[in-house]
Each structure stands twice: as C-alpha cells, then as structure tokens.
Amino acid sequence: MSGEIYFKSVAELAALLEARKISALELTQAVIGRTKAVESRVKAFNSFDEAGALAQAIVSDERRATGQARGPLDGIPVGLKDVISVAGQPLTASSKMLANFVSPYDATVTQKLKHAGAVLWGRLNLDEFAMGSSTENSANGPTSNPWDLTRVPGGSSGGSAAALAAGEAAATLGSDTGGSVRQPAALCGVVGLKPTYGLISRHGLIAFASSLDQIGPFTRTVEDAAIVLGAIAGHDERDSTSFKAEIPNYRAELAARQRPWRIGIPKEYFAEGLDPEVAAAVERAIAFYQAQGCAIKEVSLPHTQYCLDTYYIIATAEASSNLARYDGVRYGHRSKEAKDAIDIYFKSRAEGFGAEVKRRIILGTYVLSSGYYDAFYLRAQKVRTLIRQDFLNAYREVDALLTPTSPTPAFKIGAKADPLAMYLCDIYTIGVNLAGLPGISVPCGFSSGGLPIGLQLIGQPFKEAELLAMAHRYEQSHDWHTKHPIL
C-alpha cells in the first residue's frame, strides 16, 4: 500500500476497506504515524488519544469481518474541532478557561459519527472559543499552514483544516460562525462546507454566537463532503433550532442533479481589497461554468456593505451572553488569587480568557447595555433581515452565487495584529451566516507563491444537494484537490 494512504479521500479509503486491501487498524496506524511525523511543525492538535483510536479501529475491523460494516465512514479517522463534545475526552475551546475540562457527554454529531463507525481521532486547535480568522488566538499557540509553515491556516477552525491538508486525518469537523469552515478550507486547499442553519444539530457544540454557529465538514473532495454531511445532518429534539428537513442521499445526488445552472456573480464581492491572483482564479472558475452551459448573471446584494458591522454586533452580543456561564464557580478555570465570591468571578475570567475573547465580550456587553440595545443590537437585527432578503431576491433569478472565499491567500503569522484588518478576512463569508444559507469552499488554484485559493458557492436554504452537485462539477474537471503540501 502506498505510503501516502493518509492523503486518499474518504471514498477511496472506503473502497479499499471494503475490498479488504487495507484494514481500519492499518489506516489508523498510518494516520497516527503521519501525525507523529509532522505535528511538531503543523501544531493542528490540542490532544489525541492514540490508544482510543486504535481500539475503535479494531472494533471497526471486527464489524467488517462479520459483514456488519456501517457504511463509507466505518473505520475512517475523523478529527474534531475542540469545541465539539466527545464523552471522556478534553473539551477546551483552546482556552485557559477550560484547560482541564473533560466532556461528560457526546455531541449529537459525535454520536452520529460513532454510529457511522468513524474512528474519532483527536481534538483540533482553534482560535479561542472560535473567535478569530487565523488560529493565532489559541491558548495553545498558533497552528501553521501546511503549505507554508510561516503562514496561518485561517480560522477559527484552522486546526481542522491544517490537519486534513497535512494528512493527519481523512476528514475533520469544524464550526462556522462567520466563515470558520470555508475560509480555512480555502487557505489550506481543501473542501469546507457550511450547511444551512438548522440542518445539523448544535447540541454538544460550545456556543459562540448561537444564531450563527453551524457545524460543518472539512474533506478532500466534494464527494467526501456529501458522505460526511449525510452522516451528521438531521433533526435533533435536543437542539431547539434544529430543522425537520428531508435528508437526501447527498452522495447519490451528485450525479443525479447535474444540469446547466443559473449562477449569480455578486458585484459587491469583486471590489476593492480583493487580491488580483484570487480574482483571476475565481474568474477562471466563472468562465468554466459558462463554458459548461451555465447562465452567468451579475447580481447585486446591496446591503453587503453592512455585513461586517452587523455581524460584529450580533456575534459579540451573543458571545457576551453565552460566555457569561464561565464564571469560575461551576467549572473551568478558578483563580487562585480570589479572596471572595466577587473575586472568583472577576479574576477567574480575567485570567481564563484571552485578549480577543475579552474584546468581544466587552463589545457585546456594550451593545446589549441599557440605552444602547435599540441603537445597536436591535438595529443590527433589522439589517440582518435586509441582508437575508438580498440573497432571497437574488435567488429569484439564479440558482446559486459564486464568489471568492477569502480576499487573499494565507498571510504570515503575526501579519494582522490590527483586529479590524483580521475581521476583514471574513468579508465574503459572514453574509452567509447572517442569512442562514449553505456555502461551500472548493480549491480553485494557487497563487504565484504556491498558496491555495478557494472559490465559494452559496446555495439556497436546505438545497445542499444542488450546491454539492455544482461544486462537484467544477472539481471533477480540475485537479486542484489532488495537490498536497510537502512537509
């Protein structure tokens, strides 16, 4: 078997396992070996349980030997962002606040992956509490981009994207609040899917901004994204925002839904600030779809200019509320300097949270405070409605939208010390979260410096099957997804 088994897709690995050309144990050992070889440079993991992964692989092989394999994910090593609960495993959100916390239960997506037979492999680094665009805000230190170790992998799910790109897992899960799956996928040269809000249960996901957060997969191919989505999507009574949507066979629909689509190009997404090499790569993708017979139409999303302001009011307000539970009393970090109950609260939070998390809590508390709620938070929610309506108006004329995922390729670690410059990294992705829509990032080229570039397709609510089919059409005619970094 090739020494690069860890770079094969889930679909390829599933076929090899089914044909008994490799065992789940051998595959897991190969991934563990690869991780040990490169992890000191990539730094994608917060922790991993080697013995636990090997034990899961052995059980998978036993199922397959008795004809009880559970599908394409059975025996496949899958890594999880360290905000997704796995019973008995650390759950830290890359924060000092939860440095020693162990999850007492499984998230719903974790349960679904276990049911599918996946080998759950490791806890992946992120910006603290998923607040950031570069994975530099982690209490465990930054993760490096496998394509250039001096550059960021994106964020906040940078560990999930980097681990996959480096061959340290066959697929991973992240969470996407403002682009945190799609942007790192673009910067690391992999596929990243943010599903429609409500399609995947958030039960067991550490909350950042509850009306924006959505769990999504990182995979090598669009077909793999369809496989993972099919395993983890579905209604969950434990999540009040979970939607009772029909879950088709996303993998089968990749071929069934092939047709010429009407694709919209939002003019606001091709303006100042877009790197020329990114623009050129995305324009070539547009030309490809046009050559395939798709109708290309320029559309307008007029409230795009308000997306950033709206997002950072709503997201910080919800973060302020969600993070109030970390008080040093029930669980998490407790200051050793505290002298009374008030001290416990103030000093524990001051010591446990990093600078970016504090910044967002303070901003969120401010916009929710008396006298400012109407002026900021309520107004932002009204603008959010207008932003969503922009997308829905566009979908009267087109089936989906095509945009860049990130305005630039991966930047140097430490290059964006200014918070506003960092926030602008998500300019093309946050509107999707505000509107609750599905979006996918697919590799579409490389910069002159050899850094990956991604294109983003934005679909209609709960039409992931159509979105995946569109992305699959592009991917099947290009080989960007087959390129891997040399470490």
Steps between C-alpha positions, in 0.01 A plus 500: 500500500620849413680690772261787430186315602430791736441730200227285345137611508235343721338347191831344392575372849149356536551305176837368620349394834206333327736310269711396803810656343559684825359467850364778718782426743765540229338823381481642851861402568605677178317818604648486849846449352452794267381716788805416710723586203358845425305620804795674664506736202129532418366508857144418396405292805429603857496134603449151362430158643712252304390195699134599468527545123669161454232333713225655284679379186519143632126502572436632147703213351304252712172641365623478143620140551147398597329691219372776726689799357302819551574681178772714341613663826553173685868485599582849369706727737308826554630789712276740692545869575551545873156657552310181414432273796635145514421312821811439710721722282635853565275787393705818529393742224876578493452714810663511842145529632434134410858371510418198720138440401394153382168463320245285686293428188506475119380771265229383262744508207741291706229242563417493130864450402535219753184340360655526151808317630748786464821488701490822702853628501613797706397847609598770253633849571298817438484867581389517865125436522498515117567873501747580225603451138852363533524252791750736662265571791541153651627462854701207361681714243439540127453224246710526182381468142645174357564674166726757669574456869562874542139573405163461670257219410201734540251481780336445720508132394865521394600178675227307317608633159874462565471145635311389190737677259801349678365143489431477873136394448283383211228753583435748779217701648506871578249767589412800285369820662622751242706291260695281739470188284510655152783752551756252646397246236590754232832588663597134544384369162218270616121491474301668778120489527284725716147349491172688533437619855297230674598209273757365748437488874702736718440289811842447657665787315653769724301809407658817365203672328200269514307649207804477273694185604479193277710183496646400163747252346848544354577241233736436209222483243141613450395136493652457847310808619179338377586180688572677829202734471270203445631344821464803729196691365150461636251625756584483869246569775783606731569803279207743488635654177528164322280484189293203384640490149507205262848351486565359150784274400738787434763275344256347250362844416842621379442331165120513498484880520748587223354769272576850373442736792432871522793641695500848649815709542448760777666820378566610857734202552740604223599841626791668679708278727484184287844357422558500121612137497190393694281700262665341195455146636132558581441661160643191334250293698218724379620450142498123557136497606410721206675258263295220659182671386414673827334841480723757671324811630629794702282562804500752781495445876465868592526459876837319479673817620324458835585132551817551703345754739184293540692180563730646765205646690286184497787254546660686790164555670426128490856419607465728800188310608634153423834551675343637817476137618879479535519655844753289691223364724355188338777388267797633311789711622480637855748764611727402786522869594129538572412603856119503476212416266533822301873441462435151364286642222718793396844345540408163352363662185791743477752214522304243298407698190744624235512851357275442198231326706506784753473753218188332362339453841550870577361608163205263529419612853512861382255454210257318732520755778222737601471788258696325224293188431262679261774706339726204425368148555138553394607702196754232405227236509290710263793538261557126524149449363583728207822307433310171489240655272776607259597136458141382462436770237806383307374141508193606299738538207780248571547158660815584696768765541872473425754713687855488636522331840779715641625836368862380516701177524643407841689784666804486726454412867495831688432710188153618607544628853230761444161344591314683222743370237438150632121545497514594130626147423140378529345766278378244241376239746309675779196584287432128460478456877286810551257365238516139627596365156720209389842577354791290381864584428677299231867525395530694173871570456822619656669835535837569336647419843343153502219580746150353454206711378135408552173590330174520692163381377199623700179301470135535589371390843505121546608442139835348591451223242491757221792695647716188530417397142612841373826481693554141386467605133787745540716266705468211255646712221797627701774342707558766767360269769760234417794726593657452844758699696851363542598483866 
